[in-house]
Amino acid sequence: MTQLKVYVRIKIRSTLEVGMHSFEHQLEADVSQMELNGLVVALNENPEVHDILVQLPLPVHLNESEIIKAIDPSKDVDGFHLLNVRGSNVRKAKARLCTPQGCMMMLRQT
């Protein structure tokens, strides 16, 4: 099993352990830009989906910046959307950014 698959599996298991629902969409490597954009739009519009994390890097034929721009900034967990990068201060970001928040939690606990 590749390191990426292990990493994704651990993220899914961790979300479930803390009581969160996790939806995984495994797409074929040859997925089209239009199909991936459509999935992101559907996730943005789904009220059951609170956060979106697109596992990067994407296959080379896909435009990562286009996908990142398609994510609703309020659901952008990685904080890669331009509106979240500009407000990279955790308190100003549109979404709950997982890495900075996790670091802050660790700092508070130690």
CNS distance restraints for C-alpha pairs under 8 A (distance, minus, plus):
assign (resid   1 and name CA) (resid   5 and name CA) 6.41 0.50 0.50
assign (resid   1 and name CA) (resid   6 and name CA) 6.78 0.50 0.50
assign (resid   2 and name CA) (resid   6 and name CA) 6.40 0.50 0.50
assign (resid   3 and name CA) (resid   7 and name CA) 6.05 0.50 0.50
assign (resid   4 and name CA) (resid   8 and name CA) 6.17 0.50 0.50
assign (resid   5 and name CA) (resid   9 and name CA) 6.05 0.50 0.50
assign (resid   6 and name CA) (resid  10 and name CA) 6.14 0.50 0.50
assign (resid   7 and name CA) (resid  11 and name CA) 6.31 0.50 0.50
assign (resid   8 and name CA) (resid  12 and name CA) 6.27 0.50 0.50
assign (resid   9 and name CA) (resid  13 and name CA) 6.14 0.50 0.50
assign (resid  10 and name CA) (resid  14 and name CA) 5.95 0.50 0.50
assign (resid  11 and name CA) (resid  15 and name CA) 6.24 0.50 0.50
assign (resid  12 and name CA) (resid  16 and name CA) 6.38 0.50 0.50
assign (resid  12 and name CA) (resid  22 and name CA) 6.27 0.50 0.50
assign (resid  12 and name CA) (resid  24 and name CA) 8.00 0.50 0.50
assign (resid  13 and name CA) (resid  17 and name CA) 6.15 0.50 0.50
assign (resid  14 and name CA) (resid  18 and name CA) 6.53 0.50 0.50
assign (resid  15 and name CA) (resid  19 and name CA) 6.53 0.50 0.50
assign (resid  15 and name CA) (resid  20 and name CA) 5.17 0.50 0.50
assign (resid  15 and name CA) (resid  21 and name CA) 6.87 0.50 0.50
assign (resid  15 and name CA) (resid  22 and name CA) 6.50 0.50 0.50
assign (resid  16 and name CA) (resid  20 and name CA) 5.15 0.50 0.50
assign (resid  16 and name CA) (resid  21 and name CA) 6.12 0.50 0.50
assign (resid  16 and name CA) (resid  22 and name CA) 6.75 0.50 0.50
assign (resid  27 and name CA) (resid  31 and name CA) 6.41 0.50 0.50
assign (resid  29 and name CA) (resid  59 and name CA) 6.44 0.50 0.50
assign (resid  30 and name CA) (resid  59 and name CA) 7.79 0.50 0.50
assign (resid  31 and name CA) (resid  35 and name CA) 6.54 0.50 0.50
assign (resid  31 and name CA) (resid  36 and name CA) 6.81 0.50 0.50
assign (resid  32 and name CA) (resid  36 and name CA) 6.33 0.50 0.50
assign (resid  32 and name CA) (resid  62 and name CA) 7.37 0.50 0.50
assign (resid  33 and name CA) (resid  37 and name CA) 6.02 0.50 0.50
assign (resid  33 and name CA) (resid  62 and name CA) 5.76 0.50 0.50
assign (resid  33 and name CA) (resid  63 and name CA) 7.25 0.50 0.50
assign (resid  34 and name CA) (resid  38 and name CA) 6.03 0.50 0.50
assign (resid  35 and name CA) (resid  39 and name CA) 6.32 0.50 0.50
assign (resid  36 and name CA) (resid  40 and name CA) 6.35 0.50 0.50
assign (resid  36 and name CA) (resid  67 and name CA) 7.57 0.50 0.50
assign (resid  37 and name CA) (resid  41 and name CA) 6.22 0.50 0.50
assign (resid  37 and name CA) (resid  67 and name CA) 6.19 0.50 0.50
assign (resid  37 and name CA) (resid  70 and name CA) 6.79 0.50 0.50
assign (resid  38 and name CA) (resid  42 and name CA) 6.14 0.50 0.50
assign (resid  39 and name CA) (resid  43 and name CA) 6.17 0.50 0.50
assign (resid  40 and name CA) (resid  44 and name CA) 6.11 0.50 0.50
assign (resid  40 and name CA) (resid  67 and name CA) 7.53 0.50 0.50
assign (resid  40 and name CA) (resid  70 and name CA) 6.59 0.50 0.50
assign (resid  40 and name CA) (resid  71 and name CA) 6.21 0.50 0.50
assign (resid  41 and name CA) (resid  45 and name CA) 6.27 0.50 0.50
assign (resid  41 and name CA) (resid  70 and name CA) 6.86 0.50 0.50
assign (resid  41 and name CA) (resid  71 and name CA) 7.25 0.50 0.50
assign (resid  42 and name CA) (resid  46 and name CA) 6.15 0.50 0.50
assign (resid  43 and name CA) (resid  49 and name CA) 6.25 0.50 0.50
assign (resid  43 and name CA) (resid  52 and name CA) 7.48 0.50 0.50
assign (resid  44 and name CA) (resid  49 and name CA) 7.29 0.50 0.50
assign (resid  44 and name CA) (resid  71 and name CA) 6.68 0.50 0.50
assign (resid  44 and name CA) (resid  72 and name CA) 5.87 0.50 0.50
assign (resid  44 and name CA) (resid  75 and name CA) 7.33 0.50 0.50
assign (resid  50 and name CA) (resid  75 and name CA) 5.86 0.50 0.50
assign (resid  51 and name CA) (resid  74 and name CA) 7.66 0.50 0.50
assign (resid  51 and name CA) (resid  75 and name CA) 4.16 0.50 0.50
assign (resid  51 and name CA) (resid  76 and name CA) 6.06 0.50 0.50
assign (resid  51 and name CA) (resid  77 and name CA) 5.82 0.50 0.50
assign (resid  51 and name CA) (resid  95 and name CA) 7.89 0.50 0.50
assign (resid  52 and name CA) (resid  71 and name CA) 7.32 0.50 0.50
assign (resid  52 and name CA) (resid  75 and name CA) 5.40 0.50 0.50
assign (resid  52 and name CA) (resid  76 and name CA) 5.48 0.50 0.50
assign (resid  52 and name CA) (resid  77 and name CA) 5.88 0.50 0.50
assign (resid  53 and name CA) (resid  76 and name CA) 6.63 0.50 0.50
assign (resid  53 and name CA) (resid  77 and name CA) 5.71 0.50 0.50
assign (resid  53 and name CA) (resid  78 and name CA) 6.40 0.50 0.50
assign (resid  57 and name CA) (resid  64 and name CA) 7.80 0.50 0.50
assign (resid  58 and name CA) (resid  62 and name CA) 6.38 0.50 0.50
assign (resid  58 and name CA) (resid  63 and name CA) 7.97 0.50 0.50
assign (resid  58 and name CA) (resid  64 and name CA) 6.56 0.50 0.50
assign (resid  63 and name CA) (resid  67 and name CA) 6.61 0.50 0.50
assign (resid  64 and name CA) (resid  68 and name CA) 6.16 0.50 0.50
assign (resid  65 and name CA) (resid  69 and name CA) 6.05 0.50 0.50
assign (resid  66 and name CA) (resid  70 and name CA) 6.23 0.50 0.50
assign (resid  67 and name CA) (resid  71 and name CA) 6.70 0.50 0.50
assign (resid  68 and name CA) (resid  80 and name CA) 6.50 0.50 0.50
assign (resid  68 and name CA) (resid  81 and name CA) 5.62 0.50 0.50
assign (resid  69 and name CA) (resid  81 and name CA) 5.68 0.50 0.50
assign (resid  69 and name CA) (resid  82 and name CA) 7.22 0.50 0.50
assign (resid  71 and name CA) (resid  75 and name CA) 6.86 0.50 0.50
assign (resid  71 and name CA) (resid  76 and name CA) 6.19 0.50 0.50
assign (resid  71 and name CA) (resid  81 and name CA) 7.11 0.50 0.50
assign (resid  72 and name CA) (resid  76 and name CA) 6.29 0.50 0.50
assign (resid  73 and name CA) (resid  79 and name CA) 7.73 0.50 0.50
assign (resid  73 and name CA) (resid  81 and name CA) 5.96 0.50 0.50
assign (resid  73 and name CA) (resid  83 and name CA) 6.57 0.50 0.50
assign (resid  73 and name CA) (resid  84 and name CA) 6.52 0.50 0.50
assign (resid  73 and name CA) (resid  94 and name CA) 5.73 0.50 0.50
assign (resid  73 and name CA) (resid  95 and name CA) 6.42 0.50 0.50
assign (resid  74 and name CA) (resid  94 and name CA) 4.67 0.50 0.50
assign (resid  74 and name CA) (resid  95 and name CA) 4.43 0.50 0.50
assign (resid  74 and name CA) (resid  96 and name CA) 7.95 0.50 0.50
assign (resid  75 and name CA) (resid  94 and name CA) 7.78 0.50 0.50
assign (resid  75 and name CA) (resid  95 and name CA) 5.66 0.50 0.50
assign (resid  76 and name CA) (resid  80 and name CA) 7.01 0.50 0.50
assign (resid  76 and name CA) (resid  81 and name CA) 6.73 0.50 0.50
assign (resid  76 and name CA) (resid  84 and name CA) 7.93 0.50 0.50
assign (resid  76 and name CA) (resid  94 and name CA) 7.84 0.50 0.50
assign (resid  76 and name CA) (resid  95 and name CA) 5.79 0.50 0.50
assign (resid  76 and name CA) (resid  96 and name CA) 7.84 0.50 0.50
assign (resid  76 and name CA) (resid  97 and name CA) 7.42 0.50 0.50
assign (resid  77 and name CA) (resid  95 and name CA) 6.19 0.50 0.50
assign (resid  77 and name CA) (resid  96 and name CA) 6.13 0.50 0.50
assign (resid  77 and name CA) (resid  97 and name CA) 4.92 0.50 0.50
assign (resid  77 and name CA) (resid  98 and name CA) 5.83 0.50 0.50
assign (resid  78 and name CA) (resid  97 and name CA) 5.72 0.50 0.50
assign (resid  78 and name CA) (resid  98 and name CA) 6.40 0.50 0.50
assign (resid  78 and name CA) (resid  99 and name CA) 7.36 0.50 0.50
assign (resid  79 and name CA) (resid  84 and name CA) 5.17 0.50 0.50
assign (resid  79 and name CA) (resid  85 and name CA) 6.15 0.50 0.50
assign (resid  79 and name CA) (resid  88 and name CA) 7.51 0.50 0.50
assign (resid  79 and name CA) (resid  93 and name CA) 7.56 0.50 0.50
assign (resid  79 and name CA) (resid  95 and name CA) 7.16 0.50 0.50
assign (resid  79 and name CA) (resid  97 and name CA) 5.67 0.50 0.50
assign (resid  80 and name CA) (resid  84 and name CA) 6.36 0.50 0.50
assign (resid  80 and name CA) (resid  85 and name CA) 5.93 0.50 0.50
assign (resid  81 and name CA) (resid  85 and name CA) 6.19 0.50 0.50
assign (resid  82 and name CA) (resid  86 and name CA) 6.14 0.50 0.50
assign (resid  83 and name CA) (resid  87 and name CA) 6.38 0.50 0.50
assign (resid  83 and name CA) (resid  93 and name CA) 7.58 0.50 0.50
assign (resid  83 and name CA) (resid  94 and name CA) 7.45 0.50 0.50
assign (resid  84 and name CA) (resid  88 and name CA) 5.70 0.50 0.50
assign (resid  84 and name CA) (resid  92 and name CA) 7.99 0.50 0.50
assign (resid  84 and name CA) (resid  93 and name CA) 4.99 0.50 0.50
assign (resid  84 and name CA) (resid  94 and name CA) 5.99 0.50 0.50
assign (resid  84 and name CA) (resid  95 and name CA) 7.49 0.50 0.50
assign (resid  85 and name CA) (resid  93 and name CA) 7.73 0.50 0.50
assign (resid  87 and name CA) (resid  92 and name CA) 5.21 0.50 0.50
assign (resid  87 and name CA) (resid  93 and name CA) 4.97 0.50 0.50
assign (resid  87 and name CA) (resid  94 and name CA) 7.83 0.50 0.50
assign (resid  88 and name CA) (resid  92 and name CA) 6.86 0.50 0.50
assign (resid  88 and name CA) (resid  93 and name CA) 5.89 0.50 0.50
assign (resid  89 and name CA) (resid  93 and name CA) 6.29 0.50 0.50
assign (resid  90 and name CA) (resid  96 and name CA) 7.42 0.50 0.50
assign (resid  90 and name CA) (resid  97 and name CA) 6.76 0.50 0.50
assign (resid  90 and name CA) (resid 100 and name CA) 6.68 0.50 0.50
assign (resid  90 and name CA) (resid 101 and name CA) 7.19 0.50 0.50
assign (resid  93 and name CA) (resid  97 and name CA) 7.46 0.50 0.50
assign (resid  96 and name CA) (resid 101 and name CA) 7.20 0.50 0.50
assign (resid  97 and name CA) (resid 101 and name CA) 6.00 0.50 0.50
assign (resid  98 and name CA) (resid 102 and name CA) 5.87 0.50 0.50
assign (resid  99 and name CA) (resid 103 and name CA) 6.20 0.50 0.50
assign (resid 100 and name CA) (resid 104 and name CA) 6.21 0.50 0.50
assign (resid 101 and name CA) (resid 105 and name CA) 6.19 0.50 0.50
assign (resid 102 and name CA) (resid 106 and name CA) 6.22 0.50 0.50
assign (resid 103 and name CA) (resid 107 and name CA) 6.16 0.50 0.50
assign (resid 104 and name CA) (resid 108 and name CA) 6.19 0.50 0.50
assign (resid 105 and name CA) (resid 109 and name CA) 6.26 0.50 0.50
assign (resid 106 and name CA) (resid 110 and name CA) 6.32 0.50 0.50
